């Protein structure tokens, strides 16, 4: 495995406000990584530092073992930033050709057009007259122009409708199959879950989780067993049972939080506790995500 | 490629076409055909004013087109986007300068041709060429002003400021009316402005002379001055990011 990106103890301060706080991670060739977190968690700042557009206050970012500002590195990366900016007074096809001219082994013009699905009419339009969705497609074409090994997408699906979103992710899947390394930020858990092989969870400038989507989800979701006690039951007694994380009473039902509902049930039956109406609940992922975010905010 | 694109962009910019090509030619016609003031030497005045207008045009595109464009590009995040491409900043900047210069050559050629056609100005080929070269060389300090304008934060501010600078330079530098008929205090200021020295170099040539060394030194001086200021501002802004 070849390490492509190495982020080491990186912090970024903006006017005394810490946007990113001592983060470290590395990304291997061919990985599809989602940087997940709520707004203002430092996702974009981290991406900007990986692209060499922001200088880290502390720590180092290396791409291909070099500075992200190195010319040879820039030839191997492509990015679609949140705000797609377009040059004025140029037609779509001219902008695409211009970008192709920057890279040593650019994709062919035809390939780029197929990738982005621009029609003949659209290609003749002035780039600054495009609609928001078209601009994004142009941005995508420009990101792909140099046939990059690593692709960065900052909140790629914001403002896309459902069809565009689907199309986008299927393109990403194709790029993944071609062995590209892909890094994208998102604040939708679902997207990270569907597309990424690895999720780096950000919160308030720190990494609070890094693993496979299943892994992260398991950490986020708490399962619970709930029941109605027939007569008064000591919560403490249940609290000390194995695999129990927490116990609380709500609406005359006792809720037992656990990460293994089967074993908790087995124990409950084994102890022959006077309980009825047993239910197993699996927390909704989105709720759990929000919960995590809120919880951390309280702390 | 980058140069070609920059040139294309300027030609597609309606402001450039209006201010730098159309207006000087209109002024030229108005001042030499309609208000044909009783100057001693008609032919000389026409040639003199043609140089003024060519200088006026080049100055305008150097200050305004370049400056405003730079601000717009930064504002829209384009210059940031360029930084993740392998194209180096220097190459980008150089392409802009070359593009501008090519545009200036076009402006000069178009305005000279217009002058030749409208008023039948006859200068020797050498004089035409010298005027052209002088105008190109003299555009450098104005390009530096353009980059200085380019460091401004808002397009509106940049537009306003560059317009004002442009007009003041043009009027006080004697590009619209000869310096001699201006009030004294303007003459005093004007003598120190780069625009006056810019124009007077070309005016000397049409009179069969060569640009004065003061023209030369002052323009170079201004070039260095503006380059230092704009370089300094840029560095300060980069640190702030």
HADDOCK unambig.tbl for C-alpha pairs under 7 A between the chains (distance, minus, plus):
assign (segid A and resid 51 and name CA) (segid B and resid 84 and name CA) 6.72 0.50 0.50
assign (segid A and resid 71 and name CA) (segid B and resid 86 and name CA) 5.24 0.50 0.50
assign (segid A and resid 74 and name CA) (segid B and resid 84 and name CA) 5.73 0.50 0.50
assign (segid A and resid 74 and name CA) (segid B and resid 85 and name CA) 5.48 0.50 0.50
assign (segid A and resid 74 and name CA) (segid B and resid 86 and name CA) 4.98 0.50 0.50
assign (segid A and resid 75 and name CA) (segid B and resid 85 and name CA) 6.52 0.50 0.50
assign (segid A and resid 75 and name CA) (segid B and resid 86 and name CA) 5.20 0.50 0.50
assign (segid A and resid 85 and name CA) (segid B and resid 76 and name CA) 5.52 0.50 0.50
assign (segid A and resid 85 and name CA) (segid B and resid 77 and name CA) 5.70 0.50 0.50
assign (segid A and resid 85 and name CA) (segid B and resid 78 and name CA) 5.54 0.50 0.50
assign (segid A and resid 86 and name CA) (segid B and resid 78 and name CA) 6.53 0.50 0.50
assign (segid A and resid 87 and name CA) (segid B and resid 78 and name CA) 6.63 0.50 0.50
assign (segid A and resid 89 and name CA) (segid B and resid 9 and name CA) 5.34 0.50 0.50
assign (segid A and resid 89 and name CA) (segid B and resid 12 and name CA) 6.08 0.50 0.50
assign (segid A and resid 89 and name CA) (segid B and resid 13 and name CA) 6.95 0.50 0.50
assign (segid A and resid 90 and name CA) (segid B and resid 9 and name CA) 6.46 0.50 0.50
assign (segid A and resid 98 and name CA) (segid B and resid 1 and name CA) 6.62 0.50 0.50
assign (segid A and resid 98 and name CA) (segid B and resid 2 and name CA) 6.87 0.50 0.50
assign (segid A and resid 102 and name CA) (segid B and resid 85 and name CA) 6.95 0.50 0.50
assign (segid A and resid 102 and name CA) (segid B and resid 86 and name CA) 6.24 0.50 0.50
assign (segid A and resid 102 and name CA) (segid B and resid 87 and name CA) 5.94 0.50 0.50
assign (segid A and resid 103 and name CA) (segid B and resid 86 and name CA) 6.71 0.50 0.50
